[in-house]
Amino acid sequence: MSWQEINELLGLAMIDPDFCRKLLTDPLKAANSKGFNLTERERETLCRITAHDLCNFSQQIIVKLAPYPLDN
């Protein structure tokens, strides 16, 4: 998955409430259901995300998949 695909995944969640709900409930299953191409690291990361809303989900995915530590 590239950052472009991550943006597409998050964009889809913004416009599709059903997908968003599934993404927050079971991120890996939701991403797979829409055919997103995930690396092993990305699959593992999605499995570890627990978020109460899309904003929190987005923050977690950016921090966990960043190639270097992000400054706040």
N, C-alpha and C positions, 0 to 999 in steps of 0.2 A: 504494500500500500504506500502510495506516495502522499506527500502533504496535500496534493491536489485531491486525491481520493478522500483523505480525511475531511477536507473542506466540503466535498460532495456529500459525504456521510452526514456531517453536521448540518449542511444546508437542507438535505432531505428531511432530517429530523425537525427542522424549523418549519417546514411547510406541510408535513404529514404527521398529524397528531398520533395516529395509530403506530407509525414507525417509531416516533419519539418515545412513546410509552413502552414499546418493545425494547428499544435501545436502552432505556433506563432499567428495565426489568432483567433482560438477558442480552447484554451488548454483543456478544459473539454470535449468538443465534440470529439476532436481528441483522447484523452485518452480513452474515452468510446468506440469509434469506434474500438479500438484495444483490448478491453476487460480487461483493467487494473482495478484492484479491488481497489477502492478508499474509504477512510474513509470520513466522513462528513467534517472534518477539511481540508483534502486534496482537496476535491471538492471546498470548499470555497476558499482555497489558489489559486488553478488553475484559478478560476474565477477572481481573483484580479491581476493576472500577466499580464502585458503588456510589451512585449519585442520586440526589433527590430532585434535580432538575437539569435541564440541558446546559445551562451556564456552568454549573458545577462539573458536569460531565466533560464539557469542553476544556475547562481549566485542568482537570486531571489528565486528560489525554495529551494535552500540550506538554505538561510538565513531565509526564512519564515517558513520552516518546521523543522528547527534545534530545538532539545529539550532544548537547552540552548543558550544564546547569544554567537555569534562567535566573536573572536578578529580579527581585520584586521592586 
